[in-house]
Amino acid sequence: MKVEKMIYIYMAICISMIAYNCVYVFILRHQEKQLDKSAKKYYRLIKEQIRYMDIGIAIHNSHKKYLCKKLKRTSNLTAFDKAMEIIFEDTPEKAGAYLLEIYSVFAYLTMEYQGQDTVKTAYFPYIISKYRILENSEADIIAQIMFNMLRSDNVYCRENALSAIYSTGSSDYVTEALKIIDSNLSFHHPKLVCDGLLQYSGDKQLLSSKLWDCFNTYSTQMQINILNFFRFANISSDEKMYGILTDENANQELRFSCMRYFEKFPNENARAILQNFAENKENRIWEYQAIASSALKSYPGERTTAILKNNLSSSNWYVRLNSAISCEKLGFTYNDLIQIFDGEDRYAREILRYRFDRREAQKEAVMA
Amino acid sequence: MITENMTTIKYFYDCIGIFFLLYLIGYSTFLFLSVVVGASTLYRKKMQDKLMNKLTKNYFVPVSIVVPAYNEEVTVAETVKSLLSLDYDLYEIVVVDDGSKDTTSQKLIEAYNMKPVRRPIHRRIACQPEEFIYESYEHKVPLTLIRKKNGGKADALNMGINASQYPYFICMDADSVLQYDSLKKIVCPLLEEDNVVAVGGAVRPANNVDLYGAKVRKYRLPKSIIACMQLLEYDRSFLASRILFDKFNGSLIISGAFGLFKKETVIAAGGYDHSTMGEDMELVVKLHKYCISNNVPYSIKYATDAICWSQVPERLKDLKNQRKRWHLGLFQTMWKHRTLMANPKFGAVSFISYIYFLLYELLSPFIEVFGVATMFIAFLLDLLNVPFMLLFLSMYAVYSSILTLTAFFSRIQTIDLTLRVTDCLKAIMLCFFEVTCLRFIMAFVRLTAFKGYKKKKLDWGRIERKKINI
């Protein structure tokens, strides 16, 4: 009868799971109603305080104490968020002024949320970032705790804390945050860093100069993220980029990033070196030749044409493909490349013919 | 002599009893663990979403969607239409027509005003040659149609991989619909963790679901009882085993209906295998083997919220054919990668995942049918305690039904679908039949899977297609 007993135990647990499901549904529905109710309450409270502020009365300490007590619970914080969202939409300036006044509440809550379950902890920096709490204040306490959150194992915690830091518009905070992310052993995807930097709300030019100042203190991966950020954010850094491009000791991924930069922002100084890479007389790895062949689409000229024509016959697929794309983008016609179309290299002919077919199809699509 | 024989028979039945006892304890424990882990994972995920524990910005990882198609003239244009309405910016669609005998290619060319191009294919994995290629640039993302010589689904997928231009690809079925947010969701594990080489999506039966713009407008359980029972089975399987296996990087299956893969790793591992019917499972097992053998750090994830709506068979005949194919595919994969069995080099993949699939998937029809047969013989020999047997079986059925329902309701609640009361009642009633009737019918069907085995090798496995209105 041992088997029966075991199955009875399993059944008991399963029935509890069904009960849990039912209770969960009930709680879920109750929570939705409760959220609406609480949000209305917070809306009234905030509006009342804003009215006091309008007539020159500062926010009362009892209101701040109430918020400190209540907003420790995420259910209340979500209701507060819901109410703030509506007020922000109606009167953004007044809402901003109110948040500035209750800065001390957020400073207190930062400490409270730091020690909670990671899912709840990650929610708090989201609120800080959403309402730009760090933007216009002496935000050292909150910022320091945001830095601590960057050391978390939880990717959402780090990501939301990073968003909060980007919202400060402080280049010093951002450079510091990147150092912490860099030193953290947990994986933080390069795309999150690079695309995240694009959210930075402050002076991007100033940020770029700060990032260049401490460029050598970052790991290679972080350096690549920063170079990619410069490229995506259209931040001019020709001189520094050229320095890396011509530095034989620099990491190759950094040099590739610079090549892509000079493809987007052509610079006559880079022309010769890109052409040399595309020629590949030094027998480097194929990536140099492929990326340079792509970059040459921004450097029209006789030597570029000759190199691209030659690269169409490369044994490497990507070199051939990128050269054909560059030929297409440079606006070469069938007559310009007749030697290749009539030549014996089938691979060169095929890839070029495809790019020309594609160009025609794209033109037709635009016309349509 | 008779007494001696009876003693032998009793001894034989004692052994069988012990075997079944251990077998059922193993299965019920696994089922229990997986439902508990699955349900709690889903609830936690829901809480994470509510508290903005998600990557909210548009971090687009470039993805190629490969759609292998064979005689899909009824559904292919609508499938592409749904793919064009995905909430994602950086992707392309590559439809591979595997030498269809109907007008699959023509339907697509006309519907999307596609133009012929003379495109060379970078053939990194072997596949049958292309016959013609069409492209279209009039839409949100590039659309490519490759018509090739017939070679089977794996071959069509390999062609799609060769033709894809992005570092990640998604494989899906031509009769499936990806939910509008499924791409965003399926790429999330790539951003959250390092070394992810594959991500499986959640496949849900689309029968009787009203989809508009790749969004669910109205959710109803399928009208067909067979389809409805499959829905319960899918929920148990997707909720249960896949989330549990995901916890220790032990997933051996990513459904061919919706999975994302890192192209370079798949190519390095050799791509899809033409010789097996379960090419989806074979690829995942091969990825485990390749990465472990070459010391490549890797993980294979399961995105519970990346949803693909797929038609499931509504006729028993179609279902039987589908399950025979699946079982053959399972056998071929397990046999091909038999070195995984109890091999310490492969860790949990070997000792948990492989053993589970061997005992509770591949051999289960044999064991279950053997169990029924021995029970019948024991009854004839008057060796069976019939009341106890009935109690035991009904307890087991109730137990499985409750777990199935837990899985079903957890899934419904956590993906914000609302069910009518009649649908809830339908699910409650049918889960018992699924556990008792369908399961045993399928056990007999899977037993006969090896009949005509050689003929089916490159067969696409047809089920009756219905036009999906999107």
Interface residues (C-beta under 8 A of the other chain):
Chain A: V3 E4 M6 I7 Y8 Y10 M11 I13 C14 I15 M17 I18 N21 Y24 V25 L28 T74 T78 V119 K120 A122 Y123 Y126 N154 V155 Y156 E159 N160 F187 H189 K191 L192 D195 G196 Q199 W317 L321 Y347 E350 I351 R353 Y354 D357 R358 E360 A361 Q362 E364 A365 A368
Chain B: L21 L24 I25 S28 F32 V35 V36 A39 Y43 R44 M47 Q48 K50 L51 M52 N53 K54 L55 K57 N58 Y59 V61 N113 K115 P116 V117 R118 R119 P120 H122 E135 S136 Y137 E138 L190 L191 E192 E193 D194 L391 F392 M395 Y396 V398 Y399 I402 L403 L405 T406 F409 S410 Q413
